[in-house]
Amino acid sequence: MAQQKIGIIMNGVTGRMGTNQHLIRSIKAIREQGGVLLKNEDTLMPDPILIGRNEKKLKALAEAHGIERYSTDLDAALADDYNVIYFDSQTTVRRADSIKQAIAAGKHIYCEKPTATNLEGSVELAKLAREAGVKNGVVQDKLFLPGLLKLKRLIDSGFFGKMLSVRMEFGYWVFEGDWQEGQRPSWNYRKEDGGGIIVDMFAHWRYVIDNLFGNVKSVSCLGATHIPERVDENGDRYKATADDAAYGTFELENGVVVQANSSWAVRVNRDDLLTIQVDGTEGSAVAGLRDCKIQHRVNTPKPTWNPDIENPFDFEAQWQEVPTNDVFDNGFKVQWELFLKHVVEDAEFPWDLLEGAKGTQLSDLGLKSWEERRWVDVPEIRL
């Protein structure tokens, strides 16, 4: 058994998601477990170089997590043949140009979504990567959440019978920043900086819907900016120019109807920050981030509408938990391991830049639907 090292350029990991999910809970965790085990029983050890614009932040982050390499010079990192993979978790407006540089340098690409600020930019990246012959992948973390893996198990078993509809509720109250600091960065609420919940979340909903429920045929979306003014990280007030809530309906090719409410201006009265209810002829399920509960046809109660009496049903108690029969690792880490195997031993990895472009497409069409106040069809993307 031998150990192989693989150099990974990690650009933009000083941000919240890049630090917590990609550096600490993925790459650092893989290093601490001894690397990724390959088919030939060698281990693959990630050797990251942290790239960003603030050397002080990079140095502190590297030292805190035992990373030896960091730099503010992206060009030099790309020119180094030791670095095989380029990873990008910068803000959306910076991502596409850096990925183009990395493709031109012959690096394999792994990145957060949205991959670009519009469909044209995302499709261009997919085309460039294909033409250059570099392997490429996009983070689609929610597919690896325990709750959604349990839901996928139910779908694969035929539990639902004919699937009818899906209702997705996502969001929480993000404080405005005046009397309590906001939990999200201020650029999320500025359209000019690539912010907005439609641009952010519709990229997620596309891969969740496509992979679990069916291909999206058309979309109707209403966006809103419920909180018009917020306070940024420096205590300065600013105008929120991007949407902080989106109310979407998606028609699928198989006839399933999906409703998805996404909001950073909602207080949570549900089991989790994300809940997905699936209703079918034979049964229903409600999945959260980690848990999933079911109600089969034979266990379905028979209520009748009568507002003149107290409700005799305890509806919440009439659902059964799906057991945790597997050990679930961090979803970001799992996908990182799969991508590393894809690069080194050509293991399957279907979540490429074209799949990322589909997410950007749905965001663009959601914004178009909102602007034009109508249903919009979702055409196939051809490279």
C-alpha positions in Angstrom: 0.0 0.0 0.0 1.4 3.4 -1.1 0.3 6.9 -0.5 -0.2 9.3 -3.4 -0.4 13.1 -2.9 -2.6 15.3 -5.1 -2.2 19.0 -5.1 -5.5 21.0 -4.9 -5.9 24.7 -5.4 -8.7 25.9 -3.1 -9.8 29.4 -4.0 -12.2 31.3 -1.8 -12.2 29.1 1.2 -11.9 32.0 3.7 -15.7 32.4 3.3 -18.2 30.6 5.6 -19.1 27.7 3.3 -15.5 27.3 2.0 -14.0 27.1 5.5 -16.6 25.0 7.3 -17.8 22.5 4.7 -15.0 22.3 2.1 -11.8 22.8 4.1 -12.6 21.7 7.7 -15.3 19.0 7.2 -14.0 17.7 3.8 -10.4 18.1 2.9 -9.1 18.4 6.5 -11.3 15.4 7.5 -10.0 13.3 4.6 -6.4 14.1 5.6 -7.1 13.2 9.2 -8.6 9.8 8.2 -5.5 9.0 6.2 -6.6 9.9 2.8 -9.0 8.3 0.3 -8.7 4.5 -0.3 -8.3 3.7 -4.0 -9.2 0.4 -5.8 -5.5 -0.7 -5.9 -5.4 -0.2 -2.1 -3.2 2.9 -2.4 -4.4 6.0 -0.4 -4.8 9.4 -2.0 -3.8 12.3 0.2 -5.1 15.8 -0.6 -2.4 18.5 -0.4 -4.3 21.8 -0.6 -2.9 25.3 -1.3 -5.3 28.0 0.0 -5.7 30.9 -2.4 -7.4 34.2 -1.8 -6.9 38.0 -1.7 -6.2 38.5 2.0 -2.8 37.0 3.0 -3.5 37.5 6.7 -6.7 35.6 6.6 -5.1 32.8 4.6 -2.2 32.5 7.0 -4.5 32.3 10.0 -6.7 29.7 8.3 -3.8 27.6 7.2 -2.1 27.6 10.6 -5.4 26.8 12.4 -5.9 23.7 10.3 -2.5 22.4 9.6 -2.2 23.4 6.0 1.3 24.1 4.9 0.6 26.0 1.6 -1.2 29.3 1.0 -0.8 32.1 -1.4 -2.4 35.2 -3.0 -0.9 34.4 -6.4 -3.4 32.3 -8.3 -1.4 32.5 -11.5 1.6 30.8 -9.8 -0.5 28.1 -8.3 -2.1 27.3 -11.7 1.4 27.2 -13.3 2.6 24.6 -10.8 2.1 21.1 -12.3 2.0 19.6 -8.8 -1.5 21.1 -8.5 -3.9 18.9 -10.4 -7.3 20.1 -9.2 -8.7 23.6 -9.1 -11.6 24.2 -6.6 -13.6 27.4 -6.4 -15.9 28.6 -3.7 -15.6 32.3 -4.3 -18.6 34.6 -4.7 -20.5 33.9 -7.8 -19.4 37.0 -9.7 -15.7 35.9 -9.4 -16.1 32.2 -10.2 -16.3 31.9 -14.0 -13.2 33.9 -14.8 -11.1 31.9 -12.4 -12.4 28.6 -13.7 -11.6 29.7 -17.3 -8.0 30.3 -16.1 -7.8 26.9 -14.5 -9.2 25.1 -17.6 -6.7 26.9 -19.8 -4.0 25.7 -17.4 -5.2 22.1 -17.8 -6.5 21.7 -14.2 -9.4 19.4 -13.4 -12.3 21.6 -12.1 -14.5 21.2 -9.0 -16.6 24.1 -7.9 -19.5 25.5 -6.0 -22.7 26.6 -7.7 -24.0 28.7 -9.3 -21.1 28.1 -11.7 -21.6 31.5 -13.3 -24.0 34.5 -13.1 -26.1 33.4 -16.1 -26.8 30.4 -18.3 -24.5 31.6 -21.1 -21.6 31.7 -18.7 -22.3 28.3 -17.2 -22.7 26.7 -20.6 -19.4 28.3 -21.8 -17.6 26.7 -18.8 -19.0 23.3 -19.6 -18.0 23.6 -23.3 -14.5 24.8 -22.4 -13.9 21.9 -20.0 -15.2 19.3 -22.5 -13.0 20.8 -25.3 -9.9 20.8 -23.0 -10.5 17.3 -21.8 -10.4 18.1 -18.1 -12.5 16.3 -15.6 -15.1 18.5 -13.9 -17.6 18.5 -11.2 -20.1 20.7 -9.3 -21.0 20.5 -5.7 -24.5 19.0 -5.3 -24.4 18.4 -1.6 -28.0 18.0 -0.8 -28.2 14.7 -2.6 -25.9 13.3 0.1 -28.0 14.5 3.1 -29.2 11.5 5.3 -32.8 12.6 5.0 -32.7 12.8 1.2 -30.8 9.5 1.0 -33.6 7.9 3.0 -36.1 9.5 0.7 -34.2 8.1 -2.4 -34.4 4.7 -0.8 -38.2 5.0 -0.6 -38.4 6.1 -4.2 -36.2 3.3 -5.4 -38.4 0.7 -3.5 -41.6 1.9 -5.2 -43.0 3.0 -1.8 -45.0 5.9 -3.2 -46.8 4.1 -6.0 -47.6 6.8 -8.5 -45.9 10.0 -7.3 -48.3 12.9 -7.4 -46.7 16.0 -5.8 -43.8 17.4 -3.9 -43.8 20.3 -1.4 -40.5 21.8 -0.4 -40.1 24.3 2.4 -36.7 25.9 3.0 -35.5 28.9 5.0 -35.2 30.7 8.3 -35.1 34.2 9.6 -31.8 35.9 8.7 -31.4 38.8 11.1 -31.3 42.2 9.5 -28.0 43.1 11.2 -29.2 46.0 13.3 -29.8 44.6 16.8 -28.4 41.1 15.9 -25.8 40.3 13.3 -27.0 38.5 10.2 -26.1 34.8 9.7 -25.4 35.3 6.0 -22.9 37.7 4.3 -24.3 41.0 3.1 -23.5 40.3 -0.6 -26.3 37.7 -0.6 -28.7 40.6 -0.6 -27.1 42.7 -3.3 -28.1 41.7 -6.9 -25.0 43.5 -8.3 -22.8 41.2 -6.3 -24.5 38.0 -7.4 -26.9 37.8 -4.5 -30.5 36.6 -4.4 -32.3 33.5 -3.2 -33.5 32.5 -6.6 -29.9 32.5 -8.0 -28.8 30.6 -4.9 -31.5 28.1 -4.2 -32.9 27.3 -7.6 -29.5 25.8 -8.5 -30.0 23.4 -5.6 -33.7 22.7 -6.4 -32.8 21.7 -10.0 -30.4 18.9 -9.1 -32.7 17.7 -6.2 -35.7 17.6 -8.4 -33.9 16.1 -11.4 -32.2 13.4 -9.4 -35.1 12.4 -7.2 -38.5 13.3 -8.8 -38.1 13.8 -12.5 -36.9 16.3 -15.2 -38.2 19.8 -14.9 -40.5 20.8 -17.8 -41.6 24.3 -16.8 -41.4 26.8 -14.0 -43.6 29.6 -12.5 -41.9 31.8 -9.9 -42.7 34.8 -7.8 -39.8 36.5 -6.1 -39.9 39.1 -3.3 -37.5 41.4 -1.3 -39.4 41.3 2.0 -36.6 43.1 3.9 -35.7 46.2 1.9 -32.8 47.4 4.1 -30.1 45.6 6.1 -26.9 46.3 8.0 -23.6 44.9 6.7 -20.6 43.4 8.5 -19.2 46.9 9.1 -22.4 48.2 10.7 -23.4 50.2 7.6 -26.9 50.3 6.3 -27.4 49.2 2.7 -30.3 48.7 0.3 -31.2 45.1 -0.4 -31.4 44.9 -4.2 -31.8 41.1 -4.4 -34.7 38.9 -3.7 -34.8 37.3 -0.2 -37.8 35.0 -0.9 -39.0 32.9 -3.8 -42.3 31.0 -4.3 -41.8 28.5 -7.1 -43.9 25.8 -8.8 -42.3 23.3 -11.2 -44.1 21.0 -13.6 -42.2 17.8 -14.3 -42.1 15.8 -17.5 -43.7 12.8 -15.7 -46.6 14.9 -14.4 -45.4 15.4 -10.9 -46.0 19.0 -9.5 -43.3 20.4 -7.2 -43.9 23.5 -5.1 -40.8 25.1 -3.4 -40.9 28.0 -1.0 -37.5 29.5 -0.2 -37.1 32.4 2.2 -34.6 34.2 4.4 -37.5 36.0 6.0 -39.5 33.2 7.6 -39.6 31.9 11.1 -39.3 28.1 11.4 -42.3 26.1 12.5 -41.4 22.7 11.0 -39.1 19.8 11.8 -36.1 21.2 10.0 -34.7 24.2 8.0 -35.5 22.1 4.9 -38.5 19.8 4.7 -39.6 17.9 1.6 -43.0 16.2 1.5 -43.7 13.7 -1.2 -47.3 12.4 -1.8 -48.1 9.3 -3.8 -51.0 7.0 -4.4 -49.6 4.4 -2.0 -47.9 6.5 0.6 -46.3 9.8 1.6 -43.0 10.9 3.2 -41.6 14.0 4.8 -37.8 14.3 4.7 -35.6 16.8 6.6 -31.8 17.2 6.6 -31.3 14.0 8.6 -34.6 12.3 9.2 -37.4 11.0 7.1 -40.9 9.8 8.2 -43.6 8.0 6.3 -47.3 7.3 6.2 -48.5 4.4 4.1 -51.9 4.1 2.5 -53.1 1.6 5.1 -52.1 3.9 7.9 -53.7 7.0 6.5 -56.4 8.6 8.8 -59.8 9.6 7.5 -60.5 13.1 8.8 -63.6 15.1 7.8 -64.0 18.9 7.8 -65.8 20.1 10.9 -64.6 23.4 12.3 -67.3 23.3 15.1 -65.5 20.6 17.1 -62.0 20.2 18.5 -59.6 18.3 16.2 -59.8 14.6 17.3 -56.6 13.6 15.4 -53.0 13.8 16.4 -51.7 14.0 12.9 -48.0 14.2 13.8 -48.2 11.0 15.8 -49.5 9.0 12.8 -46.1 9.0 10.9 -43.4 6.4 11.2 -39.6 7.1 11.2 -37.5 5.6 8.4 -34.7 3.8 10.2 -31.1 4.8 9.9 -29.7 1.6 8.4 -26.5 3.2 7.1 -23.7 5.3 8.4 -23.9 8.7 6.8 -20.8 10.9 6.5 -20.7 14.6 5.8 -22.3 15.1 2.3 -19.6 17.6 1.1 -16.9 15.2 2.2 -18.6 12.2 0.5 -18.8 14.1 -2.8 -15.1 15.3 -2.5 -14.0 11.7 -2.1 -16.0 10.7 -5.2 -14.5 13.5 -7.2 -11.0 12.6 -6.1 -11.6 9.0 -7.2 -13.0 10.3 -10.5 -9.8 12.3 -11.2 -7.3 9.6 -10.2 -9.0 6.3 -11.3 -11.9 7.6 -13.6 -14.6 6.5 -11.2 -18.2 7.6 -12.1 -19.1 11.2 -11.3 -22.2 12.4 -13.1 -22.4 15.9 -11.5 -20.4 17.8 -14.0 -20.4 21.4 -15.2 -23.3 20.7 -17.6 -25.4 19.6 -14.6 -24.2 22.9 -12.9 -25.4 24.8 -16.0 -28.9 23.3 -15.6 -29.1 24.8 -12.1 -28.1 28.3 -13.5 -30.7 27.8 -16.3 -33.5 27.2 -13.7 -32.4 30.3 -11.8 -32.5 32.4 -15.0 -35.9 31.1 -16.0 -37.2 31.6 -12.5 -36.2 35.2 -12.7 -37.7 35.5 -16.1 -41.0 34.0 -14.9 -41.1 36.5 -12.1 -40.3 39.5 -14.3 -42.8 38.5 -17.0 -45.4 37.0 -14.6 -45.9 33.8 -16.5 -45.0 30.1 -16.8 -41.7 29.5 -18.7 -40.7 26.2 -20.4 -37.3 24.7 -19.5 -35.5 23.6 -22.8 -32.8 20.9 -23.0 -29.3 22.3 -22.9 -27.1 21.2 -25.8 -23.4 21.8 -25.8 
